Amino acid sequence: MRHFGHIPATARAGLFHREPCEFSADSPARVLAAALGATLYSPATRPRLADDVMKQVGRGVVSMVLCLEDSIDDGEVAGAEENLVRQFADLHERGGEPPLLFIRVREAEQMADLVRRLGPAARLLSGFVLPKFTEERGGPFMEALTVAETLGERRLFAMPVLESPELLHLETRRETLAGIGRIVDKYRDRVLALRLGVTDFCSAYGLRRSPDMTAYDVQIVAGVIADVVNVLGRADGTGFTITGPVWEYFRLQERIFKPQLRRSPFMEQRADELRTALIEHDLDGLLREIELDRANGLQGKTCIHPSHVLPVHALSVVSHEEFSDAEDILRPDRGGGGVLRSAYTNKMNEVKPHRAWAERTLRRAEVFGVAKEDVGFVELLAAGLVK
């Protein structure tokens, strides 16, 4: 699979200075962590889940979470587990390559049990999402992951969700973060990414952000995000990939845009119409939050609606200017440091302070590609919308 692999090769060639790389569930962890992108959640109760999964492949989705936790009723768990086993068997019989598939469990005991019940179809499973993760809960979860790996005879990853009240409350935050750090460091080679449960953070105070506000406008939430990145997202080799929080609003539908795109010339008129439509249909807040995610050290995003996937991926593509700066900073002859004017002559690049940024940018460039000089977000979004 690859990002933007759902659009024709000729279209990709017109968009990218350097195309996204191919990867699979067996690729190195560093590649998969960067490639998660917009991770689409789906309740495990959906009766045609296998069809839904393969449909999303055609829309550019590369990672999905099939949820047995908050998205379903407490009384539906047993039936949802049975449905998951049937749907995985269906996917296995079809062949082909689904997205990276993760199961969000409620308790550690479910993990080995599900792998056992999946049988040969367990080869399609990339790992588990672990809710309300703390040091106390994390130990049993990670031990259960090891058992599930042995049963399934394949590598499985964990994606802990940081969403517990102890992490939010100021008096317990420091020790909770330290404890989470201890357990994820112990199992570092199996922790693919840390996910943020911002909806649960808001719930603890009876809050809910509007479509006009990002998570960073809710100060109590912004403070937690900052502390999580401070402790667990450092660029010195000790940090982990931390993904952006969910965006709850989804009035936008692809069909809104398609008539406009068919009527318009490829570039300027279409770009103007798309920008207007994005703002009118509640996506302006999502776009701002994605930009703020990256500015605050987060990568990828939790998504609960397919219409969010393309905007997340389009904004994840590295611009030609970013790529040029990163390559200049990391040139072998720059090892001694110094300051240089960017090739775009609009900024100064400081070799030592900007090195970690440049390394992260080139990792993103590997999996999301580098846009051509005249290609921006709108062109990338439009190419993904129009088949």
N, C-alpha and C positions, 0 to 999 in steps of 0.2 A: 504494500500500500504506500501511498504518498499523499501529501497535502496537495490539493487541487488536481488530484489524479482522476477526478470525476469529469473534468473538462477535457476536450480533445487536445491531443499533443500539439497540433498547429496553433491552437489558442494559447497554450502555455508558452510556446516559443515566442509569441508576440508580446507576452507580458513580462517574462523573466530574463534578467541578465544572467542569473544562475538559477536553474530550476531546483525545486525541493528534491531531496534525496529519497530513494525508496527505503522502506524499513519493514520489519515484520515483528511479530510477537517475540521472536527469538533474538532481536537486535540487542546490542548492549544497553544496559540500564540508563546510561547517560543520554543516549539517543532517544529512548522511549520517554524519559522524563521531560525532555524538551519538546517532544512531538505530541504530547497529550492534547494540546490545543483546547478546543471547546469540548469538554467531556459531557456528553448528553445523558441525563438521568431518565430512566423509564421505570414505572412500577412493574414489579415482577408478575403482577396479576393479569397483564394484558393477554387476551386469548390468542391473538395472532402475533405474538412477540417476535417469533423468528422472521415473519414477513416484515415487521417493523424494522428489525435490525438491518436486514439486507436493503430495505428501502433507504435507510439513512446512509448506507455506503454510497448510494447514488447521489446523495446530496453533499458528500464531502466529509462526513463524520468519520473520524478514525479512532475514537474512544467512547465507550458507553459504560454506564453503571446501571445494572439491573437491581432494583431496590426492593429489599425485604423489610426495610425499617420504616422511617417516618411517612413515606408516601403511601403506605397501605394501612388498613385498619388492623388492630391487634388480633381480631378474630379471623383474619384472612391469611395468616402466616403459613399454616400447614398447606392450604390450597395453593398459595403462591409458590411454595417450594416444589410441590408436585408439578405445577405449570412450568417452572424453570427447567426441571429435569426433562419434561416432554419437549420443550422448545429447543433446548440444547441438542437433544437427540435429532430433532428435525434439521437444525443447522448442520450437524455433523453429517447427516445423510446427503444433504444438498452438495457438500463440498464447497470449494471456493474459499475466499478469505474474508471473514467478517471483520469488524473493527476489533480493537483491543477491548475485551469484555471483562468487566469486574462485577462481582456480586457484593452488594452492600448488605451485610448481615446485622443481626441484632446482638447475638451472643457468640462467644468463641466456639461453643460446641457445634454450631451449625456448619462450620467450615469443613471439617473432616467428613462429617455426615453427608454434606452436599457433594463433595468430590467423590465419595464412595458411590453415591447414587447416580452421579453423572456417567460413571464408567468411561468408555472410550471417548465420549464427548467432552470429557474434562480437558482434552488437549486444546479446546477452544477457549479455555479460561486463562486469563492473564493474572488474576489475583482477586483480592477482597478489599472492600472499603470498610474501615473499622470506625464505628460511630462513638462519639463522646469519649474520645481517647484521652486517658490520663496514665500516669505511671502505674497506678493500681490496676486499672482495666487493661492496660497495654501488655503487661507481662503474659497473662493468659491468652490474649489474642495472638501474640507473636509466637508463643509456644504451639498454639493450635495451627498456625500457618505452617510451621515446620512439619507437623504431623500430616497436614493436607498435602504438602509437597511430596512427602514420601509415598503417600497413597496414590497420588496422581502421577508420580514418576516424571514430574516436570517442574520447572522453575515457576514459582508464584510470587507475586509482589503484594505488599500491603500499601494502602493509602489511608493512613489515619486521618480522621476528621477532628479538628480542634474546635470544640463547641461547648465544652462543659462550663457550668456556672463558676467553678473554681478558677478557671482561666480568665473569666470576665471580671470577677470581683477583685478589687485592688489588694485586699489584705491576703489573698491566697494566690495571686497571680505569679509572683516571683518563684515560689516553691513549686507550683504546678508546672511552670515552664521548665524549671530545672529538672523536675522528675520526668517530664516528657522527653527532654533532651537526653537523659540517661538511657531510657529504654530504646529510643530510636537509634541512638549511637551504637548500642549493643547489637542491634539488628540492621545496621546501616545498609548492608548489601541487599536487603529485602524491602527496604522502604523506598518506593518509587517517588512518592511526592506526599506532602502534607496538604490537606485541604482545610479550608476555613468555613466553619458553620455560622455565617453572619446572621442568618435568620434566627438561630437559637440565641445568639448574643442579644439581638433586639428584643426577642421574646422575654428575656429575663427582666426587662424594664418596661414592657408593654409598648414597645416602639415598632414602627414600620415606616421605612422611607418611602417617599412618593416617587413617581416616575421622573420628577424634576431633580431629585437628589441622588447622589452617589453614596456608597458606603462611607466615603471619606468626609461627607458632610455631617454624618452622625458621629459626633466627637467621641463618645464613649466607645464606639466600634473602631473608629480610626486609631484610638489609643491602643487597643488590643492588637490590631494588625501591626502597628509599629513595633510593639514589644515582641510579637511572635517573630517578625523578620529580624529584629535586633538579636534575639537569642538563637534562632534556628535557621536563619537565612543568610548567614555571613558568607562572604566570597573568598574566605581564606582556606577553603577546603573542608571546613567543618560543617558547612551549611547544607540544607536540603532544598529541593524545588518546593516552593509554596505556591499554590494555585489561587487564582482570584475567586471572590465570592459569587454566589448566584445572583442573577438579575431576574426579578420576579415578574416582570411585565412583558406581555407578548401579543399585543394587538396586531403587530406587523405580520403580514402574510406575503408570500412571494407574488401572488397574483396581483397585488396592488401595483407592482412595478412593471410586470411584463407587457401590458398594452403600451405603456409609455416607452419602453425600450424598443418595441417594434416600430413605433412611429418616428423615433428620433434618430438623428445622425449619431455616429458612434461616440463622438467626443463631447463637445462643449454643451450642446443642448441637453443631451442625456445626463451628463454630469450634474448640471443645474437642477434638473427634474429629480434626480435621485437624492441630491442633498436636501431639497425641499421635502420630499416624501419621507426621508429618514427622520427629519425633525417633527413632521406632522404626525407620524405614527409611533411616537414614544421611544424612538431608538436613539435620540440624541443623548439621553442620560446614560444608556448602555455604552455608547461610544466614548463618552467622557470617562466613565468608570474604567473601561479597558485601558485607556491611556494612563489613568491614575494608578491602576494596578501595576503597570510596568514601571512607572516612575517610583513606586514604593517597593519594588523588588519582587513582585509577584509575576508568575508566568501561567498562561493558560487561564481557563475559567470553567466553573461549574455552570452548566446550562440545563434548563428544564423545558426548553422549547426549541424545535429545530430552526426556527427563524433567527436564533441568536448565533448559530454556528458560523455562517459565512462572515458576518461582521467581525467575530473574534479572530477568525483565520486571516481575513483580509488585513486587519490591523496588526497581525503577527508577522507578516512578510517584512523583511528587512529592506528599507529603502536603499537606493543606490548610494545616497549620501552617507547613510550610517555605515554601509559596507566599506565605502572608500575610507572613511575615518578609521574604522576598526583595523583594516588592513595596514594603513599607514602606521598606526600605533604599534602594531605587532610585528613590523618588519624586523628581521634579525639584526640589522645594523642599528636599531634603536634601543638595544638592550641596556645601554648606559643611561637612558632617560633623556631629558631635554624637552623642549617645547617646539612645536612646528605649526605652521599655518596649514589649515585643511586644504585639500585639493579644491574644495568649493569656495575657498577664500572668504569664508564667513565666520570662522571661529578659530580658536587656538586649541590644538590637541596636546595635552600634557601626557607624555609617555607613561610615566610611573603611576600617577593617580588614575588615569583612564584605562589602565591595562585590564583590570578585572571586568570593566564594562565592555571592552573590546572583545575579550574572550567569550563573554556571555552572548554578545551580539553575533559572533561567528557561529556559536552553537545554534542559535535561532536561525541563522542564515542557512545552515546545513539542512534543517528539517522543513523550514517554511519558504526557503528560496530568497533570492534578491531580485527586487523589481528593476525593470529598465528605468533609465533616467526620467522618461516622460510618463511613467505609469505610477498612479497613486491608488489610494484606497477605493475610490469610486470605480475605477476601471477593473480592479480585482473583484470587487463585489458584483459588478454587472456581469463579468465573465462567468462567475459562478451561478448566477441566477438564470442566465439564458442558455438553454441547451441547444 
